[in-house]
Amino acid sequence: ETKGTMDSLQLRPIEQAKISCAKKLFNRISTSEVKYYDVDSYQSLLEVMGKI
């Protein structure tokens, strides 16, 4: 899901809470084959994909 900004100062508290919960969930279900990464742009996504 995109939020338009990774700057937590520009996110409403409810959006910050959703992001926090999602990070906890995805980190918990991550395995050696499936990993969760934060990306803030298409370029960041490409960089992550290039590492795996």
CHARMM-style PDB file with segment names, atoms N, HN, CA, C and O in Angstrom:
ATOM      1  N   GLU     1       0.855  -1.174   0.000  1.00  0.00      PROA
ATOM      2  CA  GLU     1       0.000   0.000   0.000  1.00  0.00      PROA
ATOM      3  C   GLU     1       0.891   1.222   0.000  1.00  0.00      PROA
ATOM      4  O   GLU     1       1.905   1.252   0.697  1.00  0.00      PROA
ATOM      5  N   THR     2       0.531   2.214  -0.761  1.00  0.00      PROA
ATOM      6  HN  THR     2      -0.292   2.189  -1.328  1.00  0.00      PROA
ATOM      7  CA  THR     2       1.308   3.444  -0.781  1.00  0.00      PROA
ATOM      8  C   THR     2       0.640   4.490   0.091  1.00  0.00      PROA
ATOM      9  O   THR     2      -0.586   4.568   0.170  1.00  0.00      PROA
ATOM     10  N   LYS     3       1.460   5.282   0.734  1.00  0.00      PROA
ATOM     11  HN  LYS     3       2.456   5.219   0.669  1.00  0.00      PROA
ATOM     12  CA  LYS     3       0.961   6.351   1.590  1.00  0.00      PROA
ATOM     13  C   LYS     3       1.319   7.726   1.044  1.00  0.00      PROA
ATOM     14  O   LYS     3       0.863   8.738   1.576  1.00  0.00      PROA
ATOM     15  N   GLY     4       2.128   7.776  -0.009  1.00  0.00      PROA
ATOM     16  HN  GLY     4       2.499   6.954  -0.441  1.00  0.00      PROA
ATOM     17  CA  GLY     4       2.487   9.052  -0.594  1.00  0.00      PROA
ATOM     18  C   GLY     4       3.690   9.706   0.055  1.00  0.00      PROA
ATOM     19  O   GLY     4       4.322  10.572  -0.551  1.00  0.00      PROA
ATOM     20  N   THR     5       4.020   9.312   1.272  1.00  0.00      PROA
ATOM     21  HN  THR     5       3.507   8.608   1.764  1.00  0.00      PROA
ATOM     22  CA  THR     5       5.177   9.861   1.965  1.00  0.00      PROA
ATOM     23  C   THR     5       5.670   8.856   2.988  1.00  0.00      PROA
ATOM     24  O   THR     5       4.879   8.110   3.565  1.00  0.00      PROA
ATOM     25  N   MET     6       6.978   8.836   3.213  1.00  0.00      PROA
ATOM     26  HN  MET     6       7.620   9.443   2.744  1.00  0.00      PROA
ATOM     27  CA  MET     6       7.539   8.004   4.273  1.00  0.00      PROA
ATOM     28  C   MET     6       7.852   8.865   5.491  1.00  0.00      PROA
ATOM     29  O   MET     6       8.313   8.359   6.514  1.00  0.00      PROA
ATOM     30  N   ASP     7       7.602  10.168   5.380  1.00  0.00      PROA
ATOM     31  HN  ASP     7       7.228  10.580   4.549  1.00  0.00      PROA
ATOM     32  CA  ASP     7       7.856  11.104   6.469  1.00  0.00      PROA
ATOM     33  C   ASP     7       6.727  10.982   7.486  1.00  0.00      PROA
ATOM     34  O   ASP     7       5.597  11.393   7.221  1.00  0.00      PROA
ATOM     35  N   SER     8       7.037  10.416   8.651  1.00  0.00      PROA
ATOM     36  HN  SER     8       7.955  10.083   8.866  1.00  0.00      PROA
ATOM     37  CA  SER     8       5.996  10.165   9.652  1.00  0.00      PROA
ATOM     38  C   SER     8       5.362  11.450  10.167  1.00  0.00      PROA
ATOM     39  O   SER     8       4.258  11.408  10.711  1.00  0.00      PROA
ATOM     40  N   LEU     9       6.029  12.590  10.013  1.00  0.00      PROA
ATOM     41  HN  LEU     9       6.925  12.624   9.572  1.00  0.00      PROA
ATOM     42  CA  LEU     9       5.453  13.848  10.470  1.00  0.00      PROA
ATOM     43  C   LEU     9       4.276  14.280   9.603  1.00  0.00      PROA
ATOM     44  O   LEU     9       3.447  15.079  10.037  1.00  0.00      PROA
ATOM     45  N   GLN    10       4.198  13.760   8.389  1.00  0.00      PROA
ATOM     46  HN  GLN    10       4.872  13.110   8.036  1.00  0.00      PROA
ATOM     47  CA  GLN    10       3.124  14.134   7.481  1.00  0.00      PROA
ATOM     48  C   GLN    10       1.974  13.134   7.489  1.00  0.00      PROA
ATOM     49  O   GLN    10       0.984  13.331   6.783  1.00  0.00      PROA
ATOM     50  N   LEU    11       2.085  12.070   8.269  1.00  0.00      PROA
ATOM     51  HN  LEU    11       2.889  11.910   8.842  1.00  0.00      PROA
ATOM     52  CA  LEU    11       1.029  11.063   8.329  1.00  0.00      PROA
ATOM     53  C   LEU    11       0.145  11.294   9.543  1.00  0.00      PROA
ATOM     54  O   LEU    11       0.620  11.684  10.610  1.00  0.00      PROA
ATOM     55  N   ARG    12      -1.138  11.050   9.369  1.00  0.00      PROA
ATOM     56  HN  ARG    12      -1.524  10.734   8.503  1.00  0.00      PROA
ATOM     57  CA  ARG    12      -2.059  11.142  10.497  1.00  0.00      PROA
ATOM     58  C   ARG    12      -1.778   9.995  11.461  1.00  0.00      PROA
ATOM     59  O   ARG    12      -1.268   8.955  11.044  1.00  0.00      PROA
ATOM     60  N   PRO    13      -2.100  10.165  12.741  1.00  0.00      PROA
ATOM     61  CA  PRO    13      -1.841   9.102  13.725  1.00  0.00      PROA
ATOM     62  C   PRO    13      -2.436   7.751  13.334  1.00  0.00      PROA
ATOM     63  O   PRO    13      -1.811   6.717  13.571  1.00  0.00      PROA
ATOM     64  N   ILE    14      -3.628   7.740  12.742  1.00  0.00      PROA
ATOM     65  HN  ILE    14      -4.135   8.580  12.550  1.00  0.00      PROA
ATOM     66  CA  ILE    14      -4.233   6.460  12.358  1.00  0.00      PROA
ATOM     67  C   ILE    14      -3.412   5.789  11.263  1.00  0.00      PROA
ATOM     68  O   ILE    14      -3.279   4.566  11.251  1.00  0.00      PROA
ATOM     69  N   GLU    15      -2.858   6.585  10.340  1.00  0.00      PROA
ATOM     70  HN  GLU    15      -2.966   7.579  10.350  1.00  0.00      PROA
ATOM     71  CA  GLU    15      -2.018   6.018   9.289  1.00  0.00      PROA
ATOM     72  C   GLU    15      -0.721   5.482   9.877  1.00  0.00      PROA
ATOM     73  O   GLU    15      -0.238   4.433   9.451  1.00  0.00      PROA
ATOM     74  N   GLN    16      -0.151   6.183  10.847  1.00  0.00      PROA
ATOM     75  HN  GLN    16      -0.543   7.036  11.194  1.00  0.00      PROA
ATOM     76  CA  GLN    16       1.062   5.707  11.516  1.00  0.00      PROA
ATOM     77  C   GLN    16       0.794   4.386  12.228  1.00  0.00      PROA
ATOM     78  O   GLN    16       1.633   3.487  12.205  1.00  0.00      PROA
ATOM     79  N   ALA    17      -0.373   4.265  12.861  1.00  0.00      PROA
ATOM     80  HN  ALA    17      -1.055   4.996  12.880  1.00  0.00      PROA
ATOM     81  CA  ALA    17      -0.736   3.030  13.559  1.00  0.00      PROA
ATOM     82  C   ALA    17      -0.905   1.876  12.569  1.00  0.00      PROA
ATOM     83  O   ALA    17      -0.471   0.757  12.842  1.00  0.00      PROA
ATOM     84  N   LYS    18      -1.528   2.142  11.432  1.00  0.00      PROA
ATOM     85  HN  LYS    18      -1.880   3.051  11.210  1.00  0.00      PROA
ATOM     86  CA  LYS    18      -1.700   1.103  10.411  1.00  0.00      PROA
ATOM     87  C   LYS    18      -0.351   0.606   9.903  1.00  0.00      PROA
ATOM     88  O   LYS    18      -0.147  -0.596   9.733  1.00  0.00      PROA
ATOM     89  N   ILE    19       0.563   1.536   9.663  1.00  0.00      PROA
ATOM     90  HN  ILE    19       0.397   2.513   9.801  1.00  0.00      PROA
ATOM     91  CA  ILE    19       1.892   1.166   9.174  1.00  0.00      PROA
ATOM     92  C   ILE    19       2.625   0.343  10.220  1.00  0.00      PROA
ATOM     93  O   ILE    19       3.267  -0.653   9.888  1.00  0.00      PROA
ATOM     94  N   SER    20       2.536   0.749  11.471  1.00  0.00      PROA
ATOM     95  HN  SER    20       2.015   1.558  11.740  1.00  0.00      PROA
ATOM     96  CA  SER    20       3.194   0.014  12.552  1.00  0.00      PROA
ATOM     97  C   SER    20       2.654  -1.411  12.653  1.00  0.00      PROA
ATOM     98  O   SER    20       3.426  -2.361  12.786  1.00  0.00      PROA
ATOM     99  N   CYS    21       1.348  -1.558  12.591  1.00  0.00      PROA
ATOM    100  HN  CYS    21       0.721  -0.787  12.484  1.00  0.00      PROA
ATOM    101  CA  CYS    21       0.736  -2.893  12.656  1.00  0.00      PROA
ATOM    102  C   CYS    21       1.144  -3.742  11.457  1.00  0.00      PROA
ATOM    103  O   CYS    21       1.439  -4.927  11.609  1.00  0.00      PROA
ATOM    104  N   ALA    22       1.164  -3.146  10.276  1.00  0.00      PROA
ATOM    105  HN  ALA    22       0.924  -2.183  10.154  1.00  0.00      PROA
ATOM    106  CA  ALA    22       1.546  -3.887   9.072  1.00  0.00      PROA
ATOM    107  C   ALA    22       2.992  -4.350   9.158  1.00  0.00      PROA
ATOM    108  O   ALA    22       3.301  -5.480   8.781  1.00  0.00      PROA
ATOM    109  N   LYS    23       3.882  -3.491   9.648  1.00  0.00      PROA
ATOM    110  HN  LYS    23       3.630  -2.572   9.954  1.00  0.00      PROA
ATOM    111  CA  LYS    23       5.292  -3.878   9.787  1.00  0.00      PROA
ATOM    112  C   LYS    23       5.428  -5.070  10.725  1.00  0.00      PROA
ATOM    113  O   LYS    23       6.161  -6.015  10.432  1.00  0.00      PROA
ATOM    114  N   LYS    24       4.722  -5.028  11.854  1.00  0.00      PROA
ATOM    115  HN  LYS    24       4.126  -4.261  12.092  1.00  0.00      PROA
ATOM    116  CA  LYS    24       4.779  -6.138  12.808  1.00  0.00      PROA
ATOM    117  C   LYS    24       4.244  -7.426  12.178  1.00  0.00      PROA
ATOM    118  O   LYS    24       4.840  -8.492  12.328  1.00  0.00      PROA
ATOM    119  N   LEU    25       3.126  -7.320  11.478  1.00  0.00      PROA
ATOM    120  HN  LEU    25       2.642  -6.454  11.355  1.00  0.00      PROA
ATOM    121  CA  LEU    25       2.535  -8.493  10.836  1.00  0.00      PROA
ATOM    122  C   LEU    25       3.480  -9.087   9.800  1.00  0.00      PROA
ATOM    123  O   LEU    25       3.760 -10.285   9.827  1.00  0.00      PROA
ATOM    124  N   PHE    26       3.970  -8.258   8.894  1.00  0.00      PROA
ATOM    125  HN  PHE    26       3.742  -7.284   8.873  1.00  0.00      PROA
ATOM    126  CA  PHE    26       4.810  -8.776   7.822  1.00  0.00      PROA
ATOM    127  C   PHE    26       6.149  -9.278   8.333  1.00  0.00      PROA
ATOM    128  O   PHE    26       6.683 -10.247   7.792  1.00  0.00      PROA
ATOM    129  N   ASN    27       6.708  -8.647   9.360  1.00  0.00      PROA
ATOM    130  HN  ASN    27       6.274  -7.860   9.799  1.00  0.00      PROA
ATOM    131  CA  ASN    27       7.947  -9.166   9.938  1.00  0.00      PROA
ATOM    132  C   ASN    27       7.708 -10.515  10.608  1.00  0.00      PROA
ATOM    133  O   ASN    27       8.576 -11.387  10.580  1.00  0.00      PROA
ATOM    134  N   ARG    28       6.552 -10.682  11.199  1.00  0.00      PROA
ATOM    135  HN  ARG    28       5.847  -9.973  11.221  1.00  0.00      PROA
ATOM    136  CA  ARG    28       6.234 -11.948  11.861  1.00  0.00      PROA
ATOM    137  C   ARG    28       6.034 -13.086  10.861  1.00  0.00      PROA
ATOM    138  O   ARG    28       6.422 -14.223  11.130  1.00  0.00      PROA
ATOM    139  N   ILE    29       5.436 -12.785   9.719  1.00  0.00      PROA
ATOM    140  HN  ILE    29       5.121 -11.862   9.501  1.00  0.00      PROA
ATOM    141  CA  ILE    29       5.182 -13.846   8.743  1.00  0.00      PROA
ATOM    142  C   ILE    29       6.321 -14.005   7.738  1.00  0.00      PROA
ATOM    143  O   ILE    29       6.266 -14.880   6.874  1.00  0.00      PROA
ATOM    144  N   SER    30       7.349 -13.168   7.846  1.00  0.00      PROA
ATOM    145  HN  SER    30       7.393 -12.458   8.548  1.00  0.00      PROA
ATOM    146  CA  SER    30       8.503 -13.311   6.954  1.00  0.00      PROA
ATOM    147  C   SER    30       9.210 -14.625   7.237  1.00  0.00      PROA
ATOM    148  O   SER    30       9.292 -15.070   8.382  1.00  0.00      PROA
ATOM    149  N   THR    31       9.717 -15.236   6.184  1.00  0.00      PROA
ATOM    150  HN  THR    31       9.651 -14.875   5.254  1.00  0.00      PROA
ATOM    151  CA  THR    31      10.484 -16.473   6.296  1.00  0.00      PROA
ATOM    152  C   THR    31      11.801 -16.266   5.563  1.00  0.00      PROA
ATOM    153  O   THR    31      12.093 -15.166   5.093  1.00  0.00      PROA
ATOM    154  N   SER    32      12.585 -17.319   5.470  1.00  0.00      PROA
ATOM    155  HN  SER    32      12.347 -18.212   5.852  1.00  0.00      PROA
ATOM    156  CA  SER    32      13.834 -17.202   4.720  1.00  0.00      PROA
ATOM    157  C   SER    32      13.562 -16.997   3.232  1.00  0.00      PROA
ATOM    158  O   SER    32      14.430 -16.520   2.501  1.00  0.00      PROA
ATOM    159  N   GLU    33      12.369 -17.352   2.784  1.00  0.00      PROA
ATOM    160  HN  GLU    33      11.663 -17.740   3.377  1.00  0.00      PROA
ATOM    161  CA  GLU    33      12.017 -17.205   1.371  1.00  0.00      PROA
ATOM    162  C   GLU    33      11.173 -15.971   1.083  1.00  0.00      PROA
ATOM    163  O   GLU    33      11.124 -15.510  -0.058  1.00  0.00      PROA
ATOM    164  N   VAL    34      10.510 -15.429   2.101  1.00  0.00      PROA
ATOM    165  HN  VAL    34      10.550 -15.803   3.028  1.00  0.00      PROA
ATOM    166  CA  VAL    34       9.644 -14.268   1.921  1.00  0.00      PROA
ATOM    167  C   VAL    34      10.060 -13.199   2.922  1.00  0.00      PROA
ATOM    168  O   VAL    34      10.053 -13.436   4.130  1.00  0.00      PROA
ATOM    169  N   LYS    35      10.423 -12.024   2.420  1.00  0.00      PROA
ATOM    170  HN  LYS    35      10.429 -11.831   1.439  1.00  0.00      PROA
ATOM    171  CA  LYS    35      10.860 -10.928   3.280  1.00  0.00      PROA
ATOM    172  C   LYS    35      10.023  -9.686   3.012  1.00  0.00      PROA
ATOM    173  O   LYS    35       9.530  -9.477   1.904  1.00  0.00      PROA
ATOM    174  N   TYR    36       9.874  -8.873   4.042  1.00  0.00      PROA
ATOM    175  HN  TYR    36      10.274  -9.043   4.942  1.00  0.00      PROA
ATOM    176  CA  TYR    36       9.146  -7.614   3.963  1.00  0.00      PROA
ATOM    177  C   TYR    36      10.156  -6.477   3.902  1.00  0.00      PROA
ATOM    178  O   TYR    36      11.108  -6.450   4.681  1.00  0.00      PROA
ATOM    179  N   TYR    37       9.957  -5.546   2.991  1.00  0.00      PROA
ATOM    180  HN  TYR    37       9.183  -5.567   2.358  1.00  0.00      PROA
ATOM    181  CA  TYR    37      10.826  -4.376   2.866  1.00  0.00      PROA
ATOM    182  C   TYR    37       9.971  -3.120   2.763  1.00  0.00      PROA
ATOM    183  O   TYR    37       8.898  -3.141   2.160  1.00  0.00      PROA
ATOM    184  N   ASP    38      10.446  -2.034   3.347  1.00  0.00      PROA
ATOM    185  HN  ASP    38      11.318  -2.017   3.836  1.00  0.00      PROA
ATOM    186  CA  ASP    38       9.838  -0.721   3.139  1.00  0.00      PROA
ATOM    187  C   ASP    38      10.453  -0.128   1.885  1.00  0.00      PROA
ATOM    188  O   ASP    38      11.676  -0.103   1.743  1.00  0.00      PROA
ATOM    189  N   VAL    39       9.640   0.336   1.001  1.00  0.00      PROA
ATOM    190  HN  VAL    39       8.647   0.316   1.116  1.00  0.00      PROA
ATOM    191  CA  VAL    39      10.135   1.071  -0.164  1.00  0.00      PROA
ATOM    192  C   VAL    39       9.312   2.344  -0.305  1.00  0.00      PROA
ATOM    193  O   VAL    39       8.112   2.360  -0.030  1.00  0.00      PROA
ATOM    194  N   ASP    40       9.970   3.397  -0.734  1.00  0.00      PROA
ATOM    195  HN  ASP    40      10.945   3.385  -0.957  1.00  0.00      PROA
ATOM    196  CA  ASP    40       9.270   4.673  -0.869  1.00  0.00      PROA
ATOM    197  C   ASP    40       9.201   5.167  -2.309  1.00  0.00      PROA
ATOM    198  O   ASP    40       8.708   6.263  -2.579  1.00  0.00      PROA
ATOM    199  N   SER    41       9.698   4.351  -3.225  1.00  0.00      PROA
ATOM    200  HN  SER    41      10.098   3.461  -3.006  1.00  0.00      PROA
ATOM    201  CA  SER    41       9.642   4.725  -4.632  1.00  0.00      PROA
ATOM    202  C   SER    41       9.814   3.473  -5.488  1.00  0.00      PROA
ATOM    203  O   SER    41      10.202   2.411  -5.001  1.00  0.00      PROA
ATOM    204  N   TYR    42       9.519   3.626  -6.750  1.00  0.00      PROA
ATOM    205  HN  TYR    42       9.203   4.488  -7.145  1.00  0.00      PROA
ATOM    206  CA  TYR    42       9.716   2.521  -7.682  1.00  0.00      PROA
ATOM    207  C   TYR    42      11.195   2.166  -7.754  1.00  0.00      PROA
ATOM    208  O   TYR    42      11.551   0.991  -7.851  1.00  0.00      PROA
ATOM    209  N   GLN    43      12.058   3.178  -7.707  1.00  0.00      PROA
ATOM    210  HN  GLN    43      11.770   4.133  -7.628  1.00  0.00      PROA
ATOM    211  CA  GLN    43      13.499   2.940  -7.739  1.00  0.00      PROA
ATOM    212  C   GLN    43      13.934   2.115  -6.528  1.00  0.00      PROA
ATOM    213  O   GLN    43      14.751   1.204  -6.667  1.00  0.00      PROA
ATOM    214  N   SER    44      13.404   2.419  -5.351  1.00  0.00      PROA
ATOM    215  HN  SER    44      12.740   3.159  -5.238  1.00  0.00      PROA
ATOM    216  CA  SER    44      13.723   1.636  -4.151  1.00  0.00      PROA
ATOM    217  C   SER    44      13.292   0.187  -4.320  1.00  0.00      PROA
ATOM    218  O   SER    44      14.005  -0.729  -3.909  1.00  0.00      PROA
ATOM    219  N   LEU    45      12.133  -0.022  -4.918  1.00  0.00      PROA
ATOM    220  HN  LEU    45      11.554   0.721  -5.252  1.00  0.00      PROA
ATOM    221  CA  LEU    45      11.644  -1.376  -5.174  1.00  0.00      PROA
ATOM    222  C   LEU    45      12.596  -2.122  -6.098  1.00  0.00      PROA
ATOM    223  O   LEU    45      12.924  -3.283  -5.854  1.00  0.00      PROA
ATOM    224  N   LEU    46      13.039  -1.454  -7.160  1.00  0.00      PROA
ATOM    225  HN  LEU    46      12.772  -0.511  -7.359  1.00  0.00      PROA
ATOM    226  CA  LEU    46      13.978  -2.087  -8.084  1.00  0.00      PROA
ATOM    227  C   LEU    46      15.284  -2.450  -7.386  1.00  0.00      PROA
ATOM    228  O   LEU    46      15.858  -3.505  -7.659  1.00  0.00      PROA
ATOM    229  N   GLU    47      15.759  -1.588  -6.489  1.00  0.00      PROA
ATOM    230  HN  GLU    47      15.293  -0.731  -6.268  1.00  0.00      PROA
ATOM    231  CA  GLU    47      16.992  -1.868  -5.754  1.00  0.00      PROA
ATOM    232  C   GLU    47      16.826  -3.091  -4.860  1.00  0.00      PROA
ATOM    233  O   GLU    47      17.718  -3.937  -4.796  1.00  0.00      PROA
ATOM    234  N   VAL    48      15.697  -3.189  -4.171  1.00  0.00      PROA
ATOM    235  HN  VAL    48      14.973  -2.502  -4.222  1.00  0.00      PROA
ATOM    236  CA  VAL    48      15.431  -4.353  -3.322  1.00  0.00      PROA
ATOM    237  C   VAL    48      15.360  -5.609  -4.177  1.00  0.00      PROA
ATOM    238  O   VAL    48      15.937  -6.638  -3.826  1.00  0.00      PROA
ATOM    239  N   MET    49      14.659  -5.528  -5.288  1.00  0.00      PROA
ATOM    240  HN  MET    49      14.190  -4.692  -5.573  1.00  0.00      PROA
ATOM    241  CA  MET    49      14.518  -6.690  -6.166  1.00  0.00      PROA
ATOM    242  C   MET    49      15.867  -7.118  -6.733  1.00  0.00      PROA
ATOM    243  O   MET    49      16.090  -8.306  -6.966  1.00  0.00      PROA
ATOM    244  N   GLY    50      16.762  -6.170  -6.955  1.00  0.00      PROA
ATOM    245  HN  GLY    50      16.581  -5.205  -6.766  1.00  0.00      PROA
ATOM    246  CA  GLY    50      18.084  -6.493  -7.473  1.00  0.00      PROA
ATOM    247  C   GLY    50      18.952  -7.231  -6.474  1.00  0.00      PROA
ATOM    248  O   GLY    50      19.897  -7.919  -6.860  1.00  0.00      PROA
ATOM    249  N   LYS    51      18.639  -7.095  -5.185  1.00  0.00      PROA
ATOM    250  HN  LYS    51      17.871  -6.537  -4.871  1.00  0.00      PROA
ATOM    251  CA  LYS    51      19.423  -7.745  -4.129  1.00  0.00      PROA
ATOM    252  C   LYS    51      19.021  -9.196  -3.914  1.00  0.00      PROA
ATOM    253  O   LYS    51      19.788  -9.979  -3.353  1.00  0.00      PROA
ATOM    254  N   ILE    52      17.815  -9.558  -4.360  1.00  0.00      PROA
ATOM    255  HN  ILE    52      17.192  -8.922  -4.816  1.00  0.00      PROA
ATOM    256  CA  ILE    52      17.345 -10.922  -4.098  1.00  0.00      PROA
ATOM    257  C   ILE    52      17.433 -11.803  -5.317  1.00  0.00      PROA
ATOM    258  OT1 ILE    52      17.074 -12.979  -5.256  1.00  0.00      PROA
TER     259      ILE     52
END
